[in-house]
Amino acid sequence: MKLPFAGRLLAVALFASATTLASLSSLPAQAADKPKVALVMKSLANEFFLTMEDGAKAYQKEHAADFDLISNGIKDESDTASQIRIVEQMIVSRVDALVIAPADSKALVPVIKKATDAGIKVINIDNQLDPAVLKSKNLDVPFVGPDNRKGARLVGEYLAAQLQKGDEVGIIEGVSTTTNAQQRTAGFQDAMQAAGMKIVSVQSGNWEIDKGNAVASAMLNEYPNLKALLAGNDSMALGAVSAVRAAGKAGKVKIVGYDNINAIKPMLKDGRVLATADQFAAKQAVFGIEAALKSLKGEPLGAVDGVIQTPVELVTQPK
């Protein structure tokens, strides 16, 4: 049967439309399947997390065909409420995976449960979520990161070799409700106690330069015989350096930190800071993103007791 002209035009149009739809569904399907990964960090005022973000962005640029990246951070280390809001926004945005350095090891667990209930794969980096709280929520969230206690112990042992048995030392801790702060303090204590040092004070510097400075100043004032300050990160170590200088004790009170940020390197070189630990900030988020992409594909992560161990190394004055 021969269709009239108008009917033939309609048939051609329908065929062309169907062909176009078929080709569109076959080509962009791959792009539509490209997962969206959210990276949620702590304070971007901390050089460590800026370095982490830069490393993640560089990695995504090299693997642009494999995933899209959304990165976020909070204004200060203890702004847990803002970080919770960011995670909630990522849930609404329907990201496929969430890689998070939680500001608090316990307070972030409920919103992370919301994320997993929404079908989002969650990978924990930098600061480990509290295992007991995770268990209470029936959550299995892999932690990708270094052994903070081991790293701090390495730094503490190096410091102890420069001190005399019985010397007084103070520990400037990070945010006390975070697992990595607790683990670093424990590592410092392991080293100091093994060497016979006297720990006279442990106080939180909230991971921040100004708070670290205030805590160091108070310790120096209260304990005039203080011989060393062990800071849980390099930002607080920077504050301690200023406090020691202001107290007129430069060269008399030894300082160590943790993170090996760029700002600490000149101080390692001239001896204002004795040692730090490098946990490879630029790779931290990348390790987490790689785990998230594996998880999305259903591939094994190789975690041992829920942990994927990453490196940490002692850094001292360059030769």
C-alpha positions as CSV (number, residue, x, y, z in Angstrom):
1,M,0.0,0.0,0.0
2,K,1.4,3.4,-1.0
3,L,1.0,6.1,1.7
4,P,-0.1,9.6,0.6
5,F,2.7,12.2,0.6
6,A,1.8,13.6,4.1
7,G,1.7,10.1,5.5
8,R,5.1,9.3,4.0
9,L,6.5,12.5,5.6
10,L,5.2,11.5,9.0
11,A,6.6,8.0,8.6
12,V,10.0,9.4,7.7
13,A,9.9,11.8,10.7
14,L,8.9,9.0,13.1
15,F,11.7,6.8,11.8
16,A,14.3,9.6,12.1
17,S,13.1,10.4,15.6
18,A,13.3,6.8,16.6
19,T,16.8,6.4,15.1
20,T,18.0,9.6,16.9
21,L,16.6,8.4,20.3
22,A,18.3,5.0,19.8
23,S,21.6,6.6,19.0
24,L,21.3,9.0,22.0
25,S,20.5,6.2,24.4
26,S,23.5,4.2,23.3
27,L,26.1,7.0,23.3
28,P,25.3,9.2,26.4
29,A,24.4,6.1,28.5
30,Q,28.0,5.8,29.4
31,A,28.2,9.5,30.5
32,A,25.0,9.1,32.5
33,D,26.6,6.1,34.3
34,K,29.6,8.2,35.4
35,P,29.4,8.3,39.2
36,K,29.3,11.5,41.2
37,V,31.7,11.4,44.2
38,A,31.5,13.9,47.0
39,L,34.6,14.8,49.1
40,V,33.7,16.4,52.4
41,M,36.6,17.6,54.4
42,K,37.3,19.5,57.6
43,S,38.6,23.1,57.8
44,L,39.9,24.5,54.5
45,A,41.7,27.1,56.6
46,N,44.1,24.2,57.5
47,E,46.7,23.8,54.8
48,F,46.5,20.0,55.2
49,F,43.0,19.9,53.8
50,L,43.7,22.3,51.0
51,T,46.5,20.0,49.9
52,M,44.1,17.1,50.2
53,E,41.6,18.9,48.0
54,D,44.2,19.8,45.4
55,G,45.3,16.2,45.2
56,A,41.7,15.0,44.7
57,K,41.1,17.5,42.0
58,A,44.3,16.6,40.2
59,Y,43.3,12.9,40.3
60,Q,39.8,13.6,39.0
61,K,41.3,15.6,36.1
62,E,43.5,12.6,35.2
63,H,40.4,10.3,35.4
64,A,37.7,12.7,34.1
65,A,36.0,9.9,32.2
66,D,35.6,7.8,35.3
67,F,33.9,10.0,37.8
68,D,32.8,13.6,38.7
69,L,34.0,15.2,41.9
70,I,32.2,17.6,44.2
71,S,34.5,18.9,47.0
72,N,33.4,20.7,50.2
73,G,34.9,21.9,53.5
74,I,34.0,23.8,56.6
75,K,35.3,27.0,58.0
76,D,36.9,25.7,61.2
77,E,37.8,22.4,62.6
78,S,35.0,22.1,65.2
79,D,32.1,23.3,63.0
80,T,30.4,19.9,63.1
81,A,26.9,21.3,62.4
82,S,28.0,22.8,59.1
83,Q,29.6,19.5,58.0
84,I,26.4,17.7,58.8
85,R,24.5,20.2,56.6
86,I,27.0,19.6,53.8
87,V,26.4,15.8,54.0
88,E,22.6,16.4,53.9
89,Q,23.1,18.5,50.8
90,M,25.0,15.7,49.2
91,I,22.2,13.3,49.9
92,V,19.7,15.7,48.3
93,S,22.1,16.0,45.3
94,R,22.0,12.2,44.9
95,V,25.7,11.7,44.8
96,D,26.8,8.1,44.3
97,A,29.6,8.0,46.8
98,L,30.7,10.1,49.8
99,V,34.3,10.3,51.0
100,I,34.4,12.1,54.3
101,A,37.0,13.3,56.9
102,P,34.6,13.8,59.8
103,A,34.9,16.8,62.1
104,D,33.7,14.6,65.0
105,S,34.0,10.8,65.3
106,K,30.5,10.3,66.8
107,A,28.3,13.3,65.8
108,L,28.6,12.6,62.1
109,V,27.4,9.0,62.3
110,P,23.6,9.7,62.2
111,V,23.8,11.7,59.0
112,I,26.2,9.1,57.5
113,K,23.5,6.5,58.2
114,K,21.0,8.7,56.3
115,A,23.5,8.7,53.4
116,T,23.9,4.9,53.4
117,D,20.1,4.4,53.7
118,A,19.8,6.6,50.5
119,G,22.1,4.1,48.7
120,I,25.3,6.2,48.9
121,K,28.6,4.4,49.3
122,V,30.5,6.0,52.2
123,I,34.2,5.9,52.7
124,N,35.8,7.4,55.9
125,I,39.2,9.1,55.6
126,D,41.6,11.1,57.9
127,N,39.6,10.8,61.2
128,Q,38.1,7.4,61.9
129,L,34.5,7.2,62.9
130,D,33.8,5.7,66.3
131,P,33.5,1.9,65.7
132,A,31.1,1.4,68.7
133,V,28.7,4.1,67.4
134,L,28.9,2.7,63.9
135,K,28.0,-0.7,65.3
136,S,25.1,0.7,67.2
137,K,23.7,2.0,63.9
138,N,24.5,-1.3,62.1
139,L,26.9,0.6,59.8
140,D,29.9,-0.8,58.0
141,V,31.9,2.2,56.8
142,P,35.5,1.4,55.8
143,F,38.3,3.6,57.1
144,V,41.1,4.5,54.7
145,G,44.0,6.2,56.5
146,P,47.2,5.9,58.5
147,D,47.9,4.5,61.9
148,N,47.9,7.8,63.8
149,R,49.1,6.3,67.0
150,K,52.1,4.8,65.2
151,G,52.9,8.1,63.5
152,A,52.8,10.0,66.7
153,R,54.9,7.4,68.5
154,L,57.6,7.8,65.8
155,V,57.6,11.5,66.3
156,G,57.6,11.2,70.1
157,E,60.5,8.7,70.1
158,Y,62.6,11.0,68.0
159,L,61.9,13.8,70.5
160,A,62.6,11.7,73.5
161,A,66.1,11.0,72.1
162,Q,66.8,14.7,72.4
163,L,65.6,15.0,76.0
164,Q,66.7,13.8,79.5
165,K,64.8,11.2,81.5
166,G,62.3,13.0,83.8
167,D,62.0,16.1,81.6
168,E,58.6,17.9,81.7
169,V,56.6,17.9,78.5
170,G,53.1,19.1,77.4
171,I,50.8,17.7,74.7
172,I,48.6,20.0,72.6
173,E,45.8,17.7,71.4
174,G,43.5,18.2,68.5
175,V,39.7,18.2,68.9
176,S,39.3,15.8,71.8
177,T,36.2,14.1,70.3
178,T,38.0,13.0,67.2
179,T,39.6,9.6,67.0
180,N,42.8,10.8,65.3
181,A,43.4,13.4,68.0
182,Q,43.0,10.6,70.7
183,Q,45.3,8.3,68.8
184,R,48.0,10.8,68.3
185,T,47.9,11.8,72.0
186,A,48.1,8.1,72.8
187,G,51.1,7.7,70.5
188,F,52.9,10.7,72.1
189,Q,52.1,9.3,75.6
190,D,53.5,5.9,74.5
191,A,56.8,7.4,73.6
192,M,57.1,9.8,76.5
193,Q,56.2,7.1,79.1
194,A,58.6,4.6,77.6
195,A,61.4,7.2,77.8
196,G,60.6,8.2,81.4
197,M,59.4,11.8,80.6
198,K,56.9,13.6,82.8
199,I,53.7,14.6,81.0
200,V,52.5,17.6,82.9
201,S,49.6,18.7,80.8
202,V,47.3,17.5,77.9
203,Q,45.1,20.3,76.5
204,S,43.1,20.7,73.3
205,G,44.2,23.2,70.7
206,N,41.3,22.4,68.4
207,W,43.7,21.7,65.5
208,E,44.1,25.5,65.1
209,I,47.1,27.9,65.1
210,D,45.6,30.5,67.5
211,K,44.2,28.0,69.9
212,G,47.5,26.1,69.8
213,N,49.3,29.3,70.6
214,A,47.0,30.1,73.5
215,V,47.4,26.5,75.0
216,A,51.2,26.6,74.5
217,S,51.4,30.0,76.2
218,A,49.4,28.8,79.2
219,M,51.5,25.7,79.6
220,L,54.8,27.6,79.4
221,N,53.5,30.0,82.0
222,E,52.3,27.3,84.4
223,Y,55.3,25.0,83.9
224,P,58.4,27.1,83.8
225,N,60.6,23.9,83.5
226,L,58.8,22.6,80.4
227,K,61.3,21.1,78.0
228,A,59.0,20.1,75.0
229,L,55.6,20.6,73.4
230,L,54.1,17.8,71.3
231,A,51.4,19.2,69.0
232,G,48.8,16.9,67.4
233,N,49.1,18.7,64.1
234,D,51.4,21.2,62.4
235,S,48.9,24.1,62.7
236,M,49.1,23.9,66.5
237,A,52.8,23.5,66.3
238,L,53.0,26.8,64.4
239,G,51.1,28.4,67.3
240,A,53.5,26.7,69.8
241,V,56.5,28.1,67.9
242,S,55.1,31.7,68.3
243,A,54.4,31.1,72.0
244,V,57.9,29.8,72.7
245,R,59.4,32.8,71.0
246,A,57.1,35.2,72.9
247,A,58.1,33.6,76.2
248,G,61.8,34.1,75.3
249,K,62.4,30.4,75.3
250,A,63.4,29.8,71.6
251,G,65.9,26.9,71.5
252,K,65.1,25.9,75.1
253,V,61.7,24.2,74.5
254,K,61.6,21.6,71.7
255,I,58.5,21.4,69.5
256,V,57.2,18.5,67.3
257,G,54.1,18.4,65.1
258,Y,52.2,16.1,62.8
259,D,51.2,16.4,59.0
260,N,54.3,17.8,57.3
261,I,52.5,20.8,55.8
262,N,54.5,23.3,53.7
263,A,54.4,26.0,56.4
264,I,56.3,23.8,58.8
265,K,59.2,22.9,56.4
266,P,61.3,26.1,57.0
267,M,60.9,25.5,60.7
268,L,62.2,21.9,60.4
269,K,65.1,23.2,58.4
270,D,66.2,25.8,61.0
271,G,65.3,23.7,64.1
272,R,62.3,25.6,65.4
273,V,60.4,22.4,65.0
274,L,62.2,19.2,65.6
275,A,60.1,16.6,63.8
276,T,56.7,15.9,62.2
277,A,54.9,13.0,60.6
278,D,53.9,12.9,56.9
279,Q,50.6,11.1,56.2
280,F,50.7,12.3,52.5
281,A,47.9,14.8,52.4
282,A,47.7,15.0,48.6
283,K,47.1,11.2,48.4
284,Q,44.7,10.8,51.4
285,A,41.5,11.8,49.5
286,V,42.7,9.9,46.4
287,F,43.0,6.7,48.5
288,G,39.5,7.3,49.6
289,I,38.1,8.0,46.1
290,E,39.8,4.9,44.8
291,A,38.1,2.8,47.5
292,A,34.7,4.5,46.7
293,L,35.0,3.7,43.0
294,K,35.8,0.1,43.8
295,S,32.9,-0.1,46.2
296,L,30.5,1.3,43.5
297,K,31.7,-1.5,41.2
298,G,31.2,-4.1,43.8
299,E,35.0,-4.9,44.0
300,P,36.7,-6.0,47.2
301,L,38.4,-3.2,49.1
302,G,41.0,-5.4,50.9
303,A,40.1,-3.9,54.3
304,V,41.3,-5.6,57.4
305,D,38.9,-5.2,60.4
306,G,37.3,-2.4,58.4
307,V,40.6,-0.5,57.9
308,I,42.6,0.1,54.7
309,Q,46.0,1.2,56.0
310,T,47.9,4.0,54.3
311,P,51.5,5.1,55.0
312,V,52.8,7.5,57.6
313,E,56.5,8.5,58.0
314,L,58.7,10.4,60.4
315,V,60.1,13.7,59.0
316,T,63.0,15.4,60.6
317,Q,65.5,18.2,59.8
318,P,66.7,17.8,56.2
319,K,70.3,16.8,55.9
